[in-house]
Amino acid sequence: MTDIKGTAALTPNPDDNDALREAEAARLKAVHDREFAEFTEGSYHTVERILRARCRDRQAVEDALHEAFLHGLVEWPKLRDHVRPIGWIIRTARFKIMKDHDRRQREAAVAPEDLPPSSHSDIADAWEAQETLRGWLHQLPVRHAEVFQMSKEGFSNQEIARILGLTENSVRSYKAAAKKGLCELAEKAGFTRSESDRRQGASRGSR
């Protein structure tokens, strides 16, 4: 009898097992929530700039960001193991923007943002420079603009290709076309390229 009582005393109580599982689940959730908060803080504005390179509608971008990051929080236990979770967020937000665009049937042609006066030879204010660049990007083909912005944010050609579903050759082509288009828009607005830039462009063209 003594042995039976001792064995029974060592048998885990089902309620204790449930409590341990709940405690572990709560601990993991707290860890994941903290990780996702740090990820969001570090990536939110990068994704926002990339989305705004292709979409002029600020509210549509904010809605897409909110939905993508909300979905990302739910998927974080799996996303946290991705090489660059930000790519998943970008794809999710882009899909929402394109889906909303198709549903609302927004006008394809929109008036470009105001360009700076041609008398300006330089832009000293960083915010003004950013808004000016965004205005020019909105005048480029959408694909060119988002590839350029992603490159500007530090994404490699391989990463851009994977996220946007393109070939690396297409990424290089779109990036070059975007740079050419931006240079043309800058020159029309009165911004001149330096002599060294012109020489470099000429030497590249002669190869």
C-alpha positions, -999 to 999 in steps of 0.1 A, spaced: 0 0 0 28 23 8 44 18 -26 11 25 -44 6 57 -24 42 68 -32 37 61 -69 5 80 -70 21 109 -53 47 111 -81 21 110 -109 16 145 -124 -17 161 -119 -35 168 -152 -43 203 -139 -7 209 -132 2 200 -168 -24 224 -182 -10 251 -160 25 245 -172 15 246 -208 -5 278 -203 25 294 -185 49 283 -214 24 296 -240 22 329 -222 59 332 -219 64 325 -256 37 350 -265 54 377 -244 87 369 -262 71 370 -296 52 402 -289 84 419 -278 103 407 -309 75 419 -332 74 453 -315 111 457 -321 107 445 -357 79 470 -363 98 499 -348 128 491 -370 109 484 -403 77 504 -403 90 536 -420 111 517 -445 80 498 -457 61 531 -457 86 548 -479 86 518 -503 48 518 -505 46 555 -510 70 553 -540 43 534 -559 11 548 -543 1 585 -540 -28 578 -517 -15 583 -482 -46 568 -466 -44 537 -488 -7 533 -477 -16 537 -440 -44 511 -443 -21 487 -461 6 491 -434 -19 486 -406 -33 454 -421 1 440 -431 16 445 -397 -15 432 -379 -13 401 -401 24 399 -394 18 399 -357 -4 369 -361 21 351 -383 52 362 -363 59 327 -348 66 316 -384 78 349 -398 105 353 -372 125 325 -388 125 342 -422 158 357 -434 141 391 -439 105 392 -425 102 427 -439 99 412 -474 67 394 -463 53 426 -449 61 445 -482 44 418 -503 13 417 -480 9 455 -480 15 457 -518 -12 431 -524 -37 450 -503 -30 483 -521 -33 467 -556 -65 449 -545 -81 481 -532 -69 499 -563 -87 474 -585 -118 475 -564 -122 513 -564 -111 517 -600 -91 548 -593 -82 569 -622 -50 557 -638 -37 592 -647 -31 616 -618 -16 650 -618 21 650 -607 30 667 -575 43 703 -577 79 704 -586 103 730 -570 108 763 -588 134 760 -616 154 788 -599 163 765 -571 198 751 -576 200 731 -544 176 716 -518 189 721 -483 159 709 -463 158 671 -460 121 669 -458 116 690 -489 141 668 -507 122 637 -497 89 651 -509 105 663 -541 119 629 -548 86 613 -541 69 636 -565 93 626 -592 89 589 -584 52 593 -589 59 604 -625 78 572 -633 63 538 -641 52 522 -609 76 493 -612 105 516 -618 96 537 -588 93 509 -563 125 491 -575 144 524 -571 130 531 -536 137 495 -524 173 498 -537 176 532 -519 164 515 -487 193 490 -490 177 460 -506 199 440 -529 189 432 -565 184 396 -555 162 406 -525 141 430 -547 137 403 -573 125 378 -548 100 401 -530 85 416 -562 86 384 -583 110 397 -609 143 385 -624 175 402 -613 180 414 -649 146 431 -648 155 447 -614 187 461 -629 169 473 -660 141 490 -640 167 506 -616 187 521 -645 155 534 -662 144 550 -629 177 567 -625 176 580 -660 140 592 -656 148 610 -623 178 627 -638 156 640 -667 130 653 -642 157 669 -621 171 687 -651 137 699 -662 132 713 -626 164 732 -628 187 709 -609 220 704 -627 243 674 -625 279 680 -615 306 680 -641 321 648 -626 287 631 -629 284 641 -665 319 628 -673 311 595 -655 279 591 -675 297 598 -707 324 573 -700 299 547 -691 280 554 -724 312 550 -744 320 515 -732 
